[in-house]
Amino acid sequence: MIFNRHKPCSTRFNQGKHRTVSDTSQNAALLLAYHARTKHRFEAYAEGPGQLDWDAQPAPFRHYPGAPVLELPLAAERFEQCYPPGGLTNPLHSRTASKAGSSLWIPSGRGCRQKKPESEIPPDLASLGALLELSLGISAWKTWGPSRWALRNNPSSGNLHPVEAYVLSAGLPGIPDGLHHYDPEQHALEGRARRPADGERWLAVGLSSAMWREAWKYGERAFRYCQLDVGHAIGTLSYAAALLGWEVEAQAVPSETLAHCLGLDRPDDFPPSRYAYTETEEPEILLAICAPGLGEVPVDLADRLAAANWQGAPTRIDASPGYRWPAIDQAAAASRMPPQPQMLRSAAKKAQFPNLPELPPHPTTAGAMQIIRQRRSGQRFDPKCTLDKAAFYRMLDATLPRPLAPFTAQEADPAIHLLLFVLRVDGLPSGLYLLPRTPAGAAELPGELGKSDDRFAGRCPVADVDPDCPPHLNLTLLVALGLPEVQRLARTLSCHQDIAATSAFSLGMLGDFSAPSQDAYAYRALLREAGLIGQVLYLEAEAAGIRGTGIGCFFDDPVHQAFGLEGSRWQSVYHFTVGTPVTDTRIETGQPYPQRQKENP
């Protein structure tokens, strides 16, 4: 179900011709067929390249030569002064204790229950720089021998980063009105379309996907991974906005309109050709930034930009591709938001988050900005290490939807639940578990798992046997298994990867395909929700002193069979694993922006 919250800074964009009910159902059927086609199976993986030439990898950064460049300040640290001494200790819970014991403020819907920052942070060049730095900027450069690559604050499948970001704004001090491309390599804005000031003040971030970056490595399954990455990016933007006292809201913008707003439909910049599929960017989502003094994003934004002064032309991503995957283009076309989105969510619906207790604070003394910047994908885990049970429960609790960042940025009703392989959690038996993330899931899912499998006959709520387990988690032990068997299952089902078996726990994100079977765009929203949850787990793991890793490669149907699922309504869409990392000391870590270190000595 796609929604627009209809709040003061929210705007519904409906332009273009109508899509018929027949078109909608045909596109939904095409998306379900794409999902089935791109499943990995024991007997064969989804279609992909037979080999990779890493020297010919697509360009990880896109630039717009000819566009005026506005350098953004590396300013995140300076905003810590807006909070009581000690700064934030964790970006994930609604009541955050500083080192001095103060209660800090993170927005909860439109109001707040905690103490506000000592001074409001207005949107301007410096604060926008902090927002983009902490969400989509570079976190470090890695070097191994002659190889050098960038890590970013937003996770990405294979570190390929298909997501491109655009800033649309008016009336912000130090920033020309119009459309700007964000260049994370230089932490700068490239002015694509400038407009004369008209007295309005608003700010939005648009996201697109350069899908060839993922397709180059992952073939037909790449469309899935691009949507997961969009979900990661929405999560990072939401957390970064919360640290500034701002909020991010998804806007219901038809894809055709969004492409026009982001300049992605300009034939002079993206000319049709034999290799256009490597260069085009897929319009994904527009996110309004709600901050002090800002108003609505204008409804006629596309028309306003059409008359703007456009500048710059995009650099090439890949001049000589070796493959093409038409299934990706078909999935993208079928799943775009139509001119009139189906079943927009109402303002009243937004308030219907489950009534959950506040999350307890983490014991870590690390600040939120440190946690965001130190996030990494674990490459190896130490099987000799275990996870404290309280930290495990806390991590699961943080994935439940609350009216806080990042879930206030989500564009659809929660539809993802967690299938858990518990391996090394102190005080819990190893085995298969279920974490339903909504009351409806808690009522329905336990009965859907293992209907005809005697192994599941002894399932029980964990809270019934462990008084330390929060009852509102509705965590269910489906079947206790010996550690070797859980290891075997976890490793095998995640494409035989050791990281799924040497960790403390791993999981599969189980998606409800009821909405995608009726509304094709809901397929994107479902995968993005999985990416959003992945970002929660990434930061939760860092705050707990361990590390997480997203796993895009798994055997889809065998996962369902292992948990006794029947039919096609419930599908595994993303895997994740959390454990104690083993650091590769051969890899050197460098500063994110060494060319600008004099700014922050």
Order of alpha helices (4+ residues) and beta strands (2+ residues): alpha-beta-beta-beta-alpha-beta-beta-beta-beta-beta-beta-alpha-alpha-beta-alpha-alpha-beta-alpha-beta-alpha-alpha-alpha-alpha-beta-beta-alpha-beta-alpha-beta-alpha-beta-alpha-beta-alpha-beta-beta
